[in-house]
Amino acid sequence: MMNTNGIHHITAIAGDPQQNLDFYAGVLGMRLVKRSVNQDVPDTYHLFYADAAGNPGTDLTFFPWPALAPVKRGAGQWDEVALGVPAGSLEYWRSRITAAGAPGAVSVGEIVTRFGERVLPFSDPHGLQLALVEDQSYEGFVSEPWHDSAVPVDKQIRSLAGVRLVEQSGEPSVSFLAESLGFRAGASEDGWQRFTVGEGASGQRIDLKLDRDAPRGQWGVGAVHHVAWRVPDTEAQSAVQRAIAAAGGRPTQVIDRFWFRSVYVNEPGGALLEVATDGPGFSVDEAPQNLGESLVLPEWLEPQRTQIEAALPPLSWPRG
Ligand code: ZN
């Protein structure tokens, strides 16, 4: 059976893009590695935050859609995105996020222990549920610290660690994730069962909760849009695409996202997932030292650059 190798990137829906940039690049100290547009809705930004190099496994991306209603959290929907941080850094993070006084819905919980790891749950300014986890499955950066970050290197977010998923009926999703992406069932705690994929790195977990009474989740501001899982190349991607079809899923054709190639499918509970190649990466159309500094458009949208830029709200770098 073909496996995927953990999380490639996670895409969520934000409100105001400047508030999104201020929070992720400013407060959380991630690098804006790509400033582009939604390829299907080009009057909307697509903002990518990651480690210094924008490596797969570190990348949290947003479609800012301030006009959308808030998310209705529920079943068939990805929830709480966990970000890996170094051991012993949660006290630093708790006071940093609290002190930032960011606008909107930012709320910081207490430090708790889950599956033997220390975790700080909080939400971003637009209601996206997040958690910083002292991820013991992987020590160190998936790739590179960001030396221009407002957050010191020994405290920086190092990776995407995992994601939660609530389902009304667990069995179809569990079988599908096992047969198509290679997930294995692990321990349970407090009603959550941990499923893992791949070997020896971060971003390899889904914590699944079965809740027959949960209302169906609905996309909105503060929702996870989709979770992308890594494959090394297009050959491995074709194999996973076939495994998805064999497991009863209906995968899309391969879509060229320029920085990677993507296949999408809804798992049986309804949550949207993507299978994305590791390459070619974010340096394909910008020099590594200039990532995120200017608006990058796919070639076929270049002729409309003037109109697109006029329709996008201006963005300025976070203060400090
Ligand atoms: Zn994606």
Boltz pocket constraint, residues with backbone or C-beta under 6 A from the ligand:
constraints:
  - pocket:
      binder: B
      contacts: [[A, 9], [A, 11], [A, 226], [A, 228], [A, 274]]
      max_distance: 6.0
